[in-house]
Each structure stands twice: as structure tokens, then as C-alpha cells.
Amino acid sequence: MKRKIIEIDQEKCTGCGKCIPNCPEGALQIIDGKARLISDLFCDGLGACIGECPAGAIHTVEREAEPYDEARVMETIARQGTNTIIAHLKHLKSHGEFKLFDIAVNYLKEHDIPVPKLPHTGCPGSLMKRFAAQKADNNTIAGGASTLRQWPIQLKLLNPGAEYFDNADLLISADCVAHAYGSFHRELLNGRILIVFCPKLDTDIDGYVEKLSQIFQRHEIKSVTIARMGVPCCGGTVMIVNKALELAGKAIPVTVKTIGIDGSPRD
């Protein structure tokens, strides 16, 4: 199968070994003075080792590789003790790999190994959460219920590997739309996963294009609804999504909803 996996530039690698502790899966070893990927089965392709390489010798590529085997990895992880188990579980969770996380936890339970409690580090506002998946009916929404299905929602904070993107209908909205449009929850957000940003005031537009393209590449997205304001600067919302789709090489059905500054729908 073709998937993401790390690749080591042997010319750049100095054999310092700083990548090894950051690969609790055991996919890396120092052999003949160089870091080597010893098994495709043990490399999840998430790249925890990349940031620890002072020589910049490690990067991810997409190539034919054996499927990553979380259960096989856990055989190695479990033997290395509680701290290694915690590091591995945090690694999976921080990348939104909830399916692999569940496999790892089930392995621990099946082998009577205590499942450690993971502390949350960092900003509480970026803590990934999934909410109830069912759609709300109009009566519930009219009573003030939210139809938000996940957190965070701001593109800069989103993890492109998050499981809630699987088979999702996306609502990609400019920041102002929710404030201007009274039927935002009932007509736009209900049943969709939300991504918000401001195409005028946010500064990392290239980063937004790249992150959206990763979401499109890594998940089966059923549809994209773009919600923008009817002012010229908000046209960047559509441009960013189109560039991301082009970069990802994906053809996903896209619908554009335009809202006037008085809160009225334009289409």
C-alpha cells in the first residue's frame, strides 16, 4: 500500500542518535554509524523524530510500504515501561490518530497492563474534542442548541490527521459569517465539521492552503460548503479552498454560500 513514511538522507545523517528516543515505536536504530529505518511495520509516518534531527536528515515521503501495525508496535512499547507507553499514547493522540490510539489502549487492557492517564499539556483551547455526531432537529436548534460537532474549529489550531474528518461534510467558513447569519447553525453547520479563518486578517495564508490540502489528502471528504461574506476581501476564502484542492489533487463537490453584511443570504 502507498502511505506516508519517514526517509533518512544518509549523506546528511551524522549518527548522533537524537532521533532514537523520539521513536518509541522502535522503527529507528543506529547501524554502522547512521540512523536506519529498520521496519516499515513500526513507522507510523507521523514524523515525531523529524524535529529532533539537528542535521535535517529526516523527512516524510509517500511510497509503497507495509501497513503500519499498531498491535505489533505495542508489543515493543509495553516492554519499555510506563513512561514509554505514555509517550506513545500522547504521540498518537496529538496527531489525531484515534483509531490507532484505541488499538493501543485495547492491547494494554487485553494484556492486563494498566492504561496510564494522559495529562493535557498546552493551551486548553487547542484540546481536541469530538461531540455527538447526530444532526439536531429544527426545534432543538430554535431552542438555542449548538450543532457544533468538534473542537477546535480555527484552521490554525486544527490537526489535519483528526479522525473527525473521516467521511465528513465540511463547512469552511469565514470568521464573520456566524456573526452575521442568524441561521448559521440550522442551515449551514448542522451535520458538518467546521473550519474557520479570516482570509483578510490572518497572515499565514500559504500555511492555510497547505493544512487544508493535508486534510483533503488524508481523509475521504464527502463535500465542502464554503461560507463567505459578500464583500470583496472575503473572496479569498474560496481562493484558499480551491488552491488547497488543487494542491491535494482532489475533486470534491464544492458549494459556495454568500452572506450579505446585513445577514441576508445572497444565493
N, C-alpha and C positions, 0 to 999 in steps of 0.2 A: 504494500500500500504506500501511497505517497503522503508524507506528512512532514511537519517541522521537526528538525533535529539539529543538535549543535555540530559545528565543524571546527576543527582546530588547525590553524595555519602553522605548520611545523617549522617554517622558516622564522616566524615571529616568536614562537614559544621558547621561553628560556628555561622551562622546567622548574620554576620557582615553587610550584605546588600550591599556590594560594587559591586555586580553583577547587582543590580537592575537598576541603571542609564544607564548601557550599554545594556539594553534590552528595547529600546523604543517601541518594538512591544507589550510589556505588557505580555509576557509569564511567567515572574517570579514574585513571591510575597514572602514576609516573612510571614510564617504562623507557629504559635507555636514555634517561635524561630529558624526556619530553612527556607532556600530558597527552594521554591517548584515550579515545572513546573505546571502551572495551566491549560494549554490547548495546546494540540498538534497543533491545528489550528494556534496558534500565534507564534510557534517556527519554524524559518526558517532553523535551523540546522547549521548555518554558524559559530556559536560559538563566537560572539563578547563578551560574558560575561566571557569566559574562562580565558582570560588574566587578568581579574580584581579580580579573586578569590585568595586571599593570602594563602588559605588552600589547593589549588589544588583539590577542591572537585567537579569541573565541568569538564566533558569531553563529547565528542560526541560518539554516538553509532549508529548502523544501526539496526532498528527494525520496526515492523509494527506500523504505526502511521497514524492518519488522515492527508490528504493532507494539506500542508500549504496554507492558504487563504490570499493572499496579500490584496484583497479588504476589507476583514473583519478587517485586521490589520490596514489599513488606516483609518477606522472609529475611532479607538482609537488614532492613531498618530495625525490626523488632529485636534483633540480636545486639544492636548497638546501644540500647538503653533508652530511658525516658526522654532525655534531652534531645536525642536524635529523632525520636518519634515526634516530639513537639515541633522540631524544626521542619520536618517533612510535612506534617499536617498543616502548619502555618503556610508553608510554601504552596501547597495545593489550594488552600482557601483564599490566599491573597491573589491568586491568579484566576479565581472564579471556577476552578475545576471541581465542582461539587460532586459530580459522578465519581471521579477518582477518590475524592475525599470520603465518600460513603463506602467505597470498596475498602479503603484503608481502615476505616473505623470498624467495618464488619469483620475484617481479618483479625483485628485485635480482640473483638468480642468472641469470635469463634475459637480463639486460642487462649482464652481466659487471661488476656493481658489488659490491665487497666487502661481505659481511654482517658488520657490527660485532658484537663480543662485548659483551653487555649485563652490566654489573655489577649484582649484587644489593645493594640498599640496604634498611636496616631490619632488623627482628628476623628471625633465621633461622627462628624458629618459625612465622612467617606466610608463608614462601615457598611458593607454590602448587606442588603436585606431583600428577601423575597416576600411578597404579600400574597393574599388569596388570588388565585388565577381566574375565578369565575367573574363574569360580567355582572354589573349591577343593573337592576331594572330602573325604569324612569322614575317610579315612585320613590325608590330609595335615594336616587340622585337628587330628586327635587327636595328631599328632606335634609340635604346637606352632606350626604355621604360622599367620600372621595372614591374615585375609581383608580387611583394610583396603585400600580402593581409591583413596584420595585424602588429601591434606593441604593445609591444616589441617582440623580437624574441629570446633573450637569455634565456635559461631554468631557470636560477636563478631568473629572473625578471618576468617570466610568472605566471599568475593567473590560476590555474587548473580549476577554475569554469567559465572561459571566454566563452561567447556564441559562439565565432567563432570556437570553437572546435566541435560544434554540427554537426554531419553528415559530418565530414571533412575527406579529404585525407591528411595525414600528411607527411611532409618531415622532417626527423630528421637527421641533418647534422653535421658532424664535422666541426669546425671553418674553417679549411684550404681549404675545398673543393671549396667554392665560389671563392677563390682567384686563385686556380689552374685550374678550369674547365671553359673554355670560354663559354660553352653552358649551364651554371648553370641555368639561368632564363628560357631559351627556353625549355630545355629538362627535368629539374628536378623540378624547383619551380613553373612553370606555372600551376595554378589551385589547388595548395596545400597550406596548412598552415605550416609555417616554425618554427622549433625549432632547435636552435644551441647550441653547447657546445664543450669543448675540453676534451676528455677522459683522456688525459695525464696531462695537466697543471691545470685543475680545481680541487679543493680539496674536495668538498662535494659530492662525488660520491653516497654515500648512500642516501643523500638528493635528488639527481637527480633521483635515482630509485624510491623513494617514490613519488616525484612530478609527474613523468611520469605515475606511476601506478594510481594516482588520476585522471589524465586526461583520462586514459583508462577506469576507473571505472565510471566516472561521465558523459561520453558522448558516443554516438554511433559513433565510428571511423570506417570509411569505409575501409581504407587501410593505411599502413605505408611503406614509402620508406626511407631506411637508406642510406645516402651518406657518405662514408668514404674514407680516403686516403689509398693508397696501401703500407703503412708502418706498421710494427708490432704493435706499440703503439696505432694505430687508431682502432685496433680490439676491443678495449674497448667500442667503440660506439655501436657495435652490442650486446656486452655482457650486457650493461646497459639497452638497449631496451628489450632484452629477459628476463632479471630479472624483469623488470617492468611489462611485460605482465604476467609473472608467478605469481607475487605478486597480480596483479589485477584479476587473474583467467580468462583472456580473450584470445580468439583465433582470432586474427586479421591477415588478409593476409599481409605478410611482403616481401618486395623486397629489396635486397642489391645491391647498385651501388658502385663500387670501382673505384677510380680515381688515376692514377699514378702521381708521383711527377713532371712529365713533362706535366701534364694536359691531358693526353690521357685516355680514358675510358678503364678499364681492363675487362669489361664484358658487 
